[in-house]
């Protein structure tokens, strides 16, 4: 999971919730692809407000 480490750190270390829009701005031009990979690998979820949340798997992967 090393390849996702910096993205998971970014999501978890923010004082406020990260939205999909925030993530895409931060990680241009590959943000959409990375976001899709994180979701498909069940490391994050996106709620109805487009806020990104680490899953339990994502929390563990962040520490590896």
BELKA-V191523 format. One record per pair of residues at least 4 apart in sequence whose C-alpha atoms are under 8 Angstrom apart, sorted by the first residue. I is the first residue (numbers start at 0). GAP is how many residues later the second one is. D is the distance in Angstrom with one decimal. If there is no record, write none. Layout:
[[I | GAP | D] [I | GAP | D]]
This chain:
[[0 | 4 | 6.5] [0 | 60 | 6.1] [0 | 61 | 7.9] [0 | 63 | 7.4] [1 | 62 | 7.6] [3 | 4 | 6.2] [3 | 34 | 7.7] [3 | 58 | 8.0] [4 | 4 | 6.1] [4 | 56 | 7.4] [4 | 57 | 5.6] [5 | 4 | 6.1] [6 | 4 | 6.3] [7 | 4 | 6.1] [7 | 46 | 7.5] [7 | 50 | 7.0] [7 | 51 | 7.9] [7 | 54 | 5.8] [8 | 4 | 5.8] [8 | 53 | 6.5] [9 | 4 | 6.6] [10 | 6 | 7.8] [10 | 7 | 6.2] [10 | 41 | 7.4] [10 | 42 | 7.5] [10 | 43 | 7.4] [11 | 42 | 7.2] [13 | 4 | 7.2] [16 | 34 | 6.4] [16 | 35 | 7.1] [17 | 4 | 6.0] [17 | 5 | 6.8] [17 | 33 | 5.8] [17 | 34 | 5.7] [18 | 4 | 6.3] [18 | 30 | 8.0] [18 | 31 | 5.4] [18 | 32 | 4.2] [18 | 33 | 5.6] [19 | 4 | 6.1] [19 | 26 | 7.8] [19 | 30 | 5.6] [19 | 31 | 6.3] [19 | 32 | 6.5] [20 | 4 | 6.2] [20 | 29 | 8.0] [21 | 4 | 6.2] [22 | 4 | 6.1] [22 | 8 | 6.6] [22 | 12 | 7.9] [23 | 4 | 5.9] [23 | 5 | 7.8] [23 | 6 | 7.9] [23 | 7 | 4.8] [23 | 8 | 6.2] [24 | 6 | 7.6] [25 | 5 | 7.5] [26 | 4 | 4.6] [29 | 4 | 6.3] [30 | 4 | 5.9] [31 | 4 | 6.2] [32 | 4 | 6.3] [33 | 4 | 6.2] [34 | 4 | 6.3] [35 | 4 | 6.0] [36 | 4 | 6.0] [37 | 4 | 6.2] [37 | 5 | 5.2] [37 | 6 | 5.8] [38 | 4 | 5.9] [38 | 5 | 5.2] [38 | 6 | 6.0] [41 | 13 | 6.9] [41 | 15 | 6.9] [41 | 16 | 7.2] [42 | 11 | 6.0] [42 | 12 | 5.4] [42 | 13 | 7.5] [42 | 14 | 5.6] [42 | 15 | 4.0] [42 | 16 | 7.7] [42 | 18 | 7.7] [43 | 8 | 6.6] [43 | 9 | 5.4] [43 | 10 | 4.4] [43 | 11 | 5.1] [43 | 14 | 6.2] [44 | 7 | 5.8] [44 | 8 | 5.3] [44 | 9 | 6.4] [44 | 10 | 6.5] [45 | 4 | 5.5] [45 | 5 | 5.5] [45 | 6 | 4.6] [45 | 7 | 6.2] [46 | 4 | 5.5] [46 | 5 | 6.7] [46 | 6 | 7.8] [53 | 4 | 5.2] [53 | 5 | 6.0] [54 | 4 | 6.2] [55 | 4 | 6.4] [56 | 4 | 6.1] [57 | 4 | 6.0] [58 | 4 | 6.9] [59 | 4 | 6.7]]
